[in-house]
Amino acid sequence: MGKGQRAVHAFKSTEFIEHARDKDGLLVGGEQHPFKQAPKNSSTLLLNEKTATPLVTKDTEQANLAGDDVRESNELEAVPTLILVTTYLSFLMLIMFAHMRDFIGKILHPEQYVQLREQNGYAPMVSDFESLWTRRLYGRIRDCFNRPITGVAGGRVNLLERVSKDFNNTFQFTGRVLNVLNLASYNYLGFAQSEGPCADKVEEAMRANGITQGSSRAEVGRSRQLAETEDLVARFVGAEAALIVSMGYATNALNIPTLVGKGCLIISDELNHSSLVSGARLSGATIRVFKHNDVRNLEKQLRFSVAQGQPRTHRPWKKILVVIEGLYSMEGQLPKLPEIVELRRKYGFYLFVDEAHSIGALGKRGRGVCDHFGIDPREVDLLMGTFTKSFGAAGGYIAGSRALINYLRLHSHSAVYAEAMSVPVLAQVSSSMRMIMGEDREHALEGQQHLEQLAVNSRYMARRLTEMGFMTMGNPGSPVIPLLLFNPAKIPAFSRECLRRNIAVVVVSYPATSIITGRVRICISASHTREDLDYALDQFSEIGDLLMLKFHKDKVAQMQLEHSTASKKSL
């Protein structure tokens, strides 16, 4: 097929028609293929298209649009006391046995601990206590992480099978390739493809401009393609200007130190990403942390900071920068942005929102958390995002006023010293973004179809997991759905059971999370079909029964019984 023909074949706009849907917006009957037959727009996502009447209550729909479920999604559900006690005891036993093994091992096999002792007057790079977690706990479950893949990480991915005969110290490939359902990648909108309209645009760009400029943008790396893509990003997020950086992590780590410094104050959410933490520490500014998503605690910090000023001198702060995320990827939770914007108007601080996971994945038009809440993007001073999640590319951007972005272009290390973004990545970003904006005439409807399919898939998966009795976190519509596992032994067990059933997932434990909230982080994509989700749910149900993870099973059964009884009485 010629350029673009493969995508036209896959996403026929003539099939963008009305069909009966269930309360998640999924098609009732007929072919279930992603990107085909999506709702006409996000306002019809939860409507019955034949009757144009809501399939959920008005209050529920308003709560969903506001980002809050009927229950308090941002508050961790009441965890059974027995689960908490057994989780703490399990970690205590693991650490005790780890220390005992180290103590005995240093006596019986001292040669294995040479790197942890002083040698020829040189101190060890890491102490035995500092490396205990890595050596004795993480090492035992290494097979659940860093699994090598080959091919495109789309709705399904090819996994290279490997085995270990020495308790995960080394791995050997078996030569087998497993095709598994991919619930681990951040391919939210399904643009990670090796063929289709975006891939065709990338190919055209490479033939015209090569691979890279081989220079920083401050020298000869600022190409016409880069300038046009930055203008496109600014229009997409609703800002005056944007700066593109070739690495997402560096977008935060290298730009925050350019914005604030000594004599400034950063107030950061306690669950902010590591890149935000690194940028704050590099800046030299004073850092204070507020409780996760707690607007009252944030205001308390602001009042104290404004009243007291800088330590010792009590001079006013040069700048106050509040840093939050648009979607907390480990929790699947949205920030309370409307309330924080009100605080910004009241106290006059600068607001920095990291939209790495929310841009493209949230909002009726995919414009991120501001679009989701209906907030003017100009109410946020700095909008940061990455292209690795929703756009199938790499790197990141920071957007704001033109004067601010011009300042960053001259002073930020990410602009002056880092290499400019490569040609194929820029082409992937611009082509996928134009599809979402509807500016690609040949594929005008496909971007909206991607957005709708992601919203439908996310809500369907979250609802079904809750109905099964699993304990999940996050707001409805989040493409990241954390399913809580708690006990440390269940974390690797869940991952291994999923792999046996040809499902790839990401499990997370301490120190990436709190010690009691080990979880599996399920990443939903628009490229997943209804059959993919149902297969995963069936397997999760079996694993949940096997590992006793359905903590709310009795509660769900009771609610269903009460609902059934109420329905009979109404009849």
Salt bridges, closest charged atoms under 4 A:
GLU15 OE1 - LYS36 NZ 3.80
GLU18 OE2 - LYS40 NZ 2.82
ASP22 OD2 - ARG530 NH1 3.87
ASP24 OD2 - ARG463 NH2 2.37
GLU31 OE2 - LYS36 NZ 3.86
GLU49 OE2 - ARG21 NE 3.03
GLU77 OE2 - ARG71 NH1 3.96
GLU77 OE1 - HIS552 ND1 3.28
ASP102 OD2 - ARG135 NH2 2.76
ASP102 OD1 - ARG136 NE 3.07
GLU111 OE2 - HIS109 ND1 3.78
ASP128 OD2 - LYS106 NZ 2.27
ASP143 OD1 - ARG496 NH2 2.80
GLU161 OE2 - ARG176 NH1 3.18
GLU195 OE1 - ARG6 NE 3.67
ASP200 OD1 - ARG6 NH2 2.78
GLU203 OE2 - LYS3 NZ 3.53
GLU203 OE2 - ARG207 NH2 3.34
GLU228 OE2 - ARG224 NE 2.97
GLU230 OE2 - ARG217 NH1 2.61
GLU230 OE1 - ARG222 NH1 3.18
GLU230 OE1 - ARG409 NH2 3.08
ASP269 OD1 - HIS292 ND1 3.03
GLU299 OE2 - ARG303 NH2 3.67
GLU299 OE2 - LYS346 NZ 2.84
GLU331 OE2 - ARG519 NH1 3.59
GLU342 OE2 - ARG345 NH1 2.46
ASP371 OD1 - ARG365 NE 3.69
ASP376 OD2 - ARG378 NH2 2.90
GLU379 OE1 - ARG344 NH1 3.40
GLU379 OE2 - ARG345 NH2 2.67
ASP381 OD2 - ARG344 NE 2.98
GLU439 OE2 - ARG235 NH1 2.78
GLU439 OE1 - ARG434 NH1 3.16
GLU442 OE1 - HIS443 NE2 3.84
GLU446 OE2 - HIS443 ND1 2.80
GLU467 OE2 - ARG463 NH1 2.62
GLU497 OE2 - ARG500 NH1 2.70
GLU497 OE1 - ARG501 NH1 2.57
ASP534 OD1 - ARG464 NH1 3.63
ASP534 OD2 - ARG530 NE 3.50
GLU542 OE1 - ARG501 NH2 3.52
ASP545 OD1 - LYS550 NZ 3.16
ASP545 OD1 - LYS553 NZ 3.86
